[in-house]
Amino acid sequence: MGQDDQIQRLATVFAVLLGTVTEMLRAKASRAIVLDAYDDASDQIIASLRGNGVPDERIQTLHKTLARLRLALEESK
């Protein structure tokens, strides 16, 4: 699988992650459950990129984006 294919796959997985978290929030799942699910999915996304030809700077950029989104989830009411 080429790097562009991996990034496209990642974008799809990320969209699913956001949809899942959104639905959990709408269902008023506990914040801890939502954050745990988000952390697990984020870890899987990052792990799938490591060692697959994706440059570290791209992985770091994505990791920072995921961290900022998690912070927003923590701060949301």
GUGUPA-724796 format. One record per residue: x, y, z of N, C-alpha, C in turn; residue number from 0. Coordinates in Angstrom, 2 decimals, m for minus. Layout:
! residues N
SITE:nx:ny:nz:cax:cay:caz:cx:cy:cz:k
SITE:X:Y:Z:X:Y:Z:X:Y:Z:NUM
...
***
This chain:
! residues 77
SITE:nx:ny:nz:cax:cay:caz:cx:cy:cz:k
SITE:0.86:m1.17:0.00:0.00:0.00:0.00:0.90:1.24:0.00:0
SITE:0.62:2.18:m0.87:1.42:3.39:m0.96:1.09:4.37:0.15:1
SITE:1.96:5.37:0.30:1.78:6.35:1.36:0.46:7.10:1.19:2
SITE:0.12:7.48:m0.04:m1.14:8.19:m0.26:m2.34:7.32:0.10:3
SITE:m2.25:6.02:m0.20:m3.33:5.11:0.17:m3.47:5.01:1.68:4
SITE:m2.34:4.98:2.38:m2.37:4.91:3.83:m2.99:6.16:4.43:5
SITE:m2.65:7.31:3.87:m3.20:8.56:4.37:m4.70:8.62:4.09:6
SITE:m5.12:8.15:2.94:m6.55:8.11:2.61:m7.28:7.18:3.57:7
SITE:m6.69:6.04:3.85:m7.29:5.10:4.80:m7.37:5.72:6.19:8
SITE:m6.32:6.42:6.57:m6.29:7.09:7.86:m7.41:8.13:7.95:9
SITE:m7.61:8.89:6.89:m8.67:9.89:6.89:m10.04:9.23:7.09:10
SITE:m10.23:8.08:6.48:m11.49:7.35:6.64:m11.66:6.87:8.08:11
SITE:m10.59:6.31:8.65:m10.63:5.85:10.03:m10.91:7.02:10.97:12
SITE:m10.27:8.15:10.72:m10.46:9.33:11.55:m11.91:9.81:11.48:13
SITE:m12.50:9.77:10.30:m13.90:10.17:10.15:m14.81:9.25:10.97:14
SITE:m14.51:7.96:10.95:m15.29:7.01:11.75:m15.11:7.30:13.24:15
SITE:m13.87:7.60:13.65:m13.60:7.95:15.04:m14.43:9.15:15.46:16
SITE:m14.43:10.19:14.67:m15.19:11.39:15.02:m16.68:11.10:15.09:17
SITE:m17.18:10.31:14.15:m18.59:9.95:14.17:m18.96:9.16:15.41:18
SITE:m18.10:8.23:15.79:m18.35:7.42:16.98:m18.36:8.27:18.24:19
SITE:m17.36:9.13:18.37:m17.29:10.00:19.55:m18.50:10.93:19.60:20
SITE:m18.89:11.45:18.47:m20.06:12.34:18.41:m21.31:11.61:18.89:21
SITE:m21.50:10.39:18.41:m22.68:9.62:18.81:m22.64:9.27:20.30:22
SITE:m21.45:8.97:20.82:m21.34:8.68:22.24:m21.69:9.90:23.07:23
SITE:m21.25:11.07:22.61:m21.59:12.29:23.32:m23.09:12.57:23.27:24
SITE:m23.68:12.35:22.12:m25.13:12.56:21.98:m25.91:11.60:22.88:25
SITE:m25.38:10.39:23.04:m26.04:9.39:23.88:m25.75:9.63:25.37:26
SITE:m24.97:10.68:25.62:m24.61:11.06:26.98:m23.85:9.95:27.71:27
SITE:m22.97:9.28:26.96:m22.08:8.29:27.59:m21.17:9.05:28.55:28
SITE:m20.67:8.36:29.55:m19.82:9.04:30.51:m18.58:9.58:29.80:29
SITE:m18.10:10.69:30.27:m16.93:11.34:29.69:m15.73:10.38:29.69:30
SITE:m15.57:9.62:30.76:m14.44:8.68:30.86:m14.51:7.63:29.75:31
SITE:m15.70:7.13:29.47:m15.87:6.13:28.40:m15.54:6.74:27.05:32
SITE:m16.03:7.94:26.80:m15.77:8.62:25.54:m14.27:8.85:25.37:33
SITE:m13.62:9.35:26.40:m12.19:9.64:26.30:m11.36:8.36:26.16:34
SITE:m11.75:7.29:26.84:m11.05:6.02:26.68:m11.17:5.50:25.26:35
SITE:m12.37:5.57:24.70:m12.59:5.12:23.32:m11.78:5.97:22.35:36
SITE:m11.77:7.26:22.59:m11.01:8.17:21.73:m9.51:7.85:21.82:37
SITE:m9.01:7.65:23.03:m7.59:7.34:23.22:m7.21:6.04:22.52:38
SITE:m8.04:5.02:22.66:m7.75:3.73:22.02:m7.70:3.88:20.50:39
SITE:m8.68:4.57:19.95:m8.72:4.75:18.50:m7.54:5.60:18.03:40
SITE:m7.20:6.64:18.75:m6.07:7.49:18.38:m4.77:6.70:18.40:41
SITE:m4.60:5.89:19.43:m3.40:5.05:19.53:m3.30:4.09:18.35:42
SITE:m4.42:3.52:17.95:m4.43:2.60:16.81:m4.08:3.33:15.52:43
SITE:m4.59:4.53:15.36:m4.28:5.31:14.16:m2.79:5.59:14.08:44
SITE:m2.21:6.08:15.16:m0.79:6.41:15.18:0.05:5.14:14.98:45
SITE:m0.30:4.07:15.66:0.45:2.81:15.54:0.43:2.28:14.11:46
SITE:m0.70:2.45:13.43:m0.80:1.95:12.06:0.09:2.72:11.09:47
SITE:0.45:3.94:11.45:1.29:4.75:10.57:2.78:4.51:10.81:48
SITE:3.14:4.20:12.04:4.56:3.99:12.37:5.10:2.78:11.61:49
SITE:6.26:2.95:11.02:6.90:1.86:10.32:6.30:1.52:8.97:50
SITE:5.40:2.36:8.48:4.76:2.11:7.20:5.12:3.15:6.15:51
SITE:6.25:3.80:6.34:6.71:4.75:5.34:6.18:6.16:5.49:52
SITE:5.36:6.40:6.49:4.85:7.75:6.71:5.91:8.51:7.50:53
SITE:6.32:9.67:6.99:7.36:10.43:7.68:6.96:10.81:9.10:54
SITE:7.96:10.81:9.99:7.70:11.13:11.40:7.05:12.50:11.57:55
SITE:7.43:13.47:10.75:6.83:14.81:10.91:5.33:14.78:10.63:56
SITE:4.89:13.96:9.69:3.44:13.85:9.43:2.74:13.17:10.59:57
SITE:3.39:12.14:11.13:2.82:11.44:12.28:2.71:12.38:13.47:58
SITE:3.76:13.17:13.70:3.74:14.12:14.81:2.65:15.16:14.63:59
SITE:2.46:15.63:13.41:1.41:16.61:13.13:0.04:16.02:13.43:60
SITE:m0.17:14.80:13.00:m1.45:14.14:13.27:m1.62:13.91:14.76:61
SITE:m0.57:13.49:15.42:m0.63:13.25:16.86:m1.03:14.52:17.60:62
SITE:m0.46:15.66:17.20:m0.80:16.95:17.83:m2.27:17.30:17.57:63
SITE:m2.74:17.02:16.36:m4.14:17.30:16.02:m5.07:16.45:16.87:64
SITE:m4.74:15.17:17.00:m5.56:14.28:17.84:m5.55:14.74:19.29:65
SITE:m4.40:15.20:19.77:m4.30:15.67:21.15:m5.14:16.93:21.37:66
SITE:m5.13:17.84:20.39:m5.95:19.06:20.52:m7.44:18.72:20.52:67
SITE:m7.82:17.78:19.69:m9.22:17.37:19.65:m9.62:16.72:20.97:68
SITE:m8.72:15.91:21.54:m9.02:15.29:22.83:m9.20:16.36:23.90:69
SITE:m8.35:17.36:23.89:m8.46:18.45:24.85:m9.81:19.15:24.70:70
SITE:m10.25:19.35:23.47:m11.55:19.97:23.24:m12.66:19.09:23.79:71
SITE:m12.52:17.77:23.64:m13.52:16.86:24.21:m13.53:16.94:25.73:72
SITE:m12.36:17.02:26.33:m12.28:17.14:27.78:m12.95:18.40:28.29:73
SITE:m12.80:19.48:27.54:m13.31:20.78:27.98:m14.77:20.99:27.64:74
SITE:m15.32:20.17:26.74:m16.73:20.36:26.35:m17.65:19.95:27.48:75
SITE:m18.80:20.58:27.51:m19.77:20.27:28.58:m20.85:19.38:28.08:76
***
